[in-house]
Amino acid sequence: MEIIDYLRVVRRNWVVIAASTLLGLLVAGAAAMATTPSYTARTQLFVATQNSGSVLELQQGNTFSQARVASYVETAKTPVVLQPVIDSLGLELSPSALASKIEASVEGSTVLLNIAVTDSSPVRAAAVAEAVADSLISAVDQLENPSRDGISPVRLSVITPAAAPSTPASPNTSLYLAAGLLIGAGVGISSALLRSAIDTRIRGELDLRKVTEASVLGGIAFDADAVKKPLLTQVPTQSPRAESFRQIRTNLQFAHVSHSSKSVVVTSSLPGEGKSTTAVNMAISLAQTGQRVALVDADLRRPMVGEYLGLDGSAGLTTYLVGHGSLDDLLQPWGTDDLCVLTSGMIPPNPSELLGSSAMSGLIKTLEADFDAVVIDAPPLLPVTDAAVLAQRVGGVVLVVGSQIVKITDLEKSLSSLSMVEADLLGVVLNRLPAKDPDAYTYSYYSSSTSPLNRSAGDSIAAGGRNSAIRQDGSFDQIVFGEKDPAASPGLFRPGGRP
């Protein structure tokens, strides 16, 4: 993974990372509050030697003191020193328990001896530190002059008396919070990376590019209202959803420019990716340009076109394929544009055989002769073979990829199925893209009727050149689809409609 991939993972999972970081701070704060405060009192002693004052004796005494002071560090934590402290203060502790509260050290290469005592009470900490210093002075005097008939060569003096501290030495709340912040953020980022490695769902174009280099005809942002209002005619003309289908229509015209066939199959890898609504709205969008469009519901397992358009689905494709009706009687006009719909008809027990029959091939040829464009809604590729069968009989395939629904492995299998039947994949439509996310549909939209983007799709493409498509934000996508001009193409999706 490159740096941009890591940043993308962080942006995708920023909620998890932020929640983990906040949780780390809360846990650290709670731990700091639950920890009993402890106070540290300090005292400092000076170690000196008895001498006559000559320079040589002073040098020797200083060396002697430095050598002895290291021994006094260990002596300060022995029962010889601590038992008198316990007795004098009336502590209910053993010498070893009291020793765990005491820390003795030497100040560098000096003869300064530091004694620190930590306790839950600041007053008791200072009292113990003072008592330990006094007891150490007495113990050293006895140890250095065991006979008591002379003068001890070493003398210890307190130069910094112990005082009760005003602030606790621990817990260090700032340190706790900093550690909680780092640990929480680390856990969140690790979880995000692990989740990214495990989750193989297609989320956007970057994930799509891991599988295929097929052209992206367009992206459709997720819209919660689409469940109640799935049709293009049910949303405002300049809404993001309407703009998305206009872009798909324009790019599809160029993707199909080198084909003589006028038919296209719309399918997906799995159910629920939005291929039926995409097929319906593609047909509506094409009809709005003045073309005569036929929409065929070839999903003979879970037909939805009739339900979306409010048409009778009891007689339709299956009725024609079994020879029980004429095409003119079964085609149902819809809307104010030149759009005719052939619903699925009764669900048969053998959908694959019907769709692969010579009658289906003849139907497609008949529709291509009578219409400018034929859009066929087919079943998903992975559960059944119907779409692969149809793909061999049409001019091209549009594959709908539902964001966060289909996995990389599923998409690979779908592309392999199309490749095995030598189907012509015109492009991919990314559906259900998040509105606010690193994978969001980032084109901008204009509601003003004076906006140059409100011109027809054909005019917008003409402005960019015959091998270019204009994004909604005004930038150009260079698309090389062939050498033929769309306006001169006798095949599918002529921008100007019928002559």
Residue, then its C-alpha position, 0 to 999 in steps of 0.5 A: m500500500e502507498i501513502i495515499d492508500y493509508l490516508r484513504v483508509v484513515r478517511r474511510n474509517w475516521v469515525v472508528i479512529a475518532a471513537s477509539t481515540l476518545l475511548g482511550l482518553l476516557v479510559a486514561g482519565a478514569a484510570a487517573m481518577a481511580t488511582t490513589p494520589s501519592y506524594t513524595a517528600r525529599t531531603q538531602l544530606f551532605v557527607a563530610t570527613q573529619n580532617s585537619g584542613s591541609v590540602l592533601e587531607l582535603q583531597q583524600g577526604n573528598t575521595f573517601s566521602q565519594a567512595r563511602v556515600a555509595s554505601y550509605v545509599e544502600t544503608a538507608k533502606t536497611p532495618v538498622v536505619l528503618q526500624p528506629v523510624i518505625d518505632s519513633l513514628g509508630l508505623e504499622l509497617s515492616p522494615s521491608a515494607l517501609a523500604s519499598k516507599i524509600e528511594a535513596s540516590v547520589e547526586g552525580s559525582t558529588v557527596l550529596l545524598n538524596i532521600a525520597v519517601t512516597d506515601s499517600s499522605p503528604v505529611r506522613a511522607a515528610a515525617v518519614a523522610e525526616a526520620v530516615a535522614d536522622s536515623l541514617i545520620s545516627a546509624v552511620d555515626q555508629l557504624e563508622n565509630p563502633s568503639r565509641d572511643g574516638i571521633s567518626p571520620v565521617r559526618l552527615s548533615v541535613i542540608t535540605p529538610a523534608a517538607a510536606p508536598s502540596t501536589p501529588a507526584s502521581p498519578n500524572t494526569s497529563l501523562y495518563l491522557a497522552a498515553g490514552l490518546l496514543i494508545g486509543a489512536g493506535v488501536g483505532i488505526s490498527s482496527a481500520l487497517l485490519r478492517s480494510a484488509i478483511d473487507t473486500r467490498i467495492r466502495g468506489e472507483l479506486d477499488l474497482r480499478k483493482v479488478t478491471e480497467a473498464s470505463v466508468l460510465g458514471g456514478i450514482a450517489f446513494d439517495a434514501d428517497a430513491v426507494k420511494k421515488p426510483l424513477l428519473t421523472q420523479v426527481p427535479t431536473q437538476s437534481p444530482r440523481a438526474e445529472s448522474f443519469r444524463q452523464i451515463r447516457t452521454n458516456l454510453q453514447f460514445a462507448h457504443v459509437s463503434h457498434s452497429s447493434k442498438s441493444v444493450v444489456v444491463t446487469s449486475s453481479l448480485p441482486g440488490e445492486g440497483k440494475s433494474t432502476t438503472a436500466v429503467n432510468m437509462a431508458i427514460s434518459l435516452a427517450q428524453t433526447g428524442q430517441r425511440v426507445a424500447l425497454v425489455d424486462a428480461d429478468l424472468r426470475r424477479p421482474m421489477v420493471g413493470e412494478y417501477l413503471g406501474l405497468d401490467g406485467s402479466a403479459g409481456l416477454t414470455t408471452y411473445l417468446v412462447g408465441h401467444g401474442s404479437l409484439d405490437d400488442l405486448l409493447q406498452p407505451w410509457g410517459t410523454d416521450d417515445l418509450c415503449v416497455l415490454t414487461s416480463g410476462m408470467i414467470p416461466p420454469n425455464p428462463s435460461e432456455l427462453l432467453g437463449s432461444s431463437a425467438m429471443s434472438g429474433l425479438i432483439k433483431t425486430l426491436e433493433a429494426d423498429f427502435d433507436a435504442v433497446v435497453i434490456d434488464a437482465p438478471p444478475l450474473l452470479p446466481v444464474t446464467d441468463a445475463a451471460v446468455l443474453a450478452q451474446r445476442v446484444g451489442g454490449v453490456v453495462l455492468v452495475v456495481g453496487s457500492q459496499i454490496v459486491k465484493i472484489t471476488d464477486l466482481e472478478k467472477s462476473l467479469s470472467s463470465l462475460s469474458m467467457v461468452e466474449a461479451d462486449l463490456l461497454g462500461v461500469v455504472l457505480n451505484r449507491l456511492p456514499a454522498k460524503d466519503p472518500d469514495a463519494y460522488t464528487y461531481s458538483y451540480y447547478s440548479s440555475s437554469t442559466s447554467p451552461l451545464n443545463r444544456s443538452a448532453g449532446d451540446s456538452i459533449a460537442a464542447g469538449g470534442r468528439n472523444s471527450a466527456i465533460r464532468q459535471d464540475g466542468s472538467f474533461d474526461q478524455i474517452v477514446f471509443g472509436e474513430k466514428d462520429p456519434a452523429a453519423s453512427p447508424g447504431l445505438f444511441r444517436p445523440g440527435g435521436r431519429p432523423 
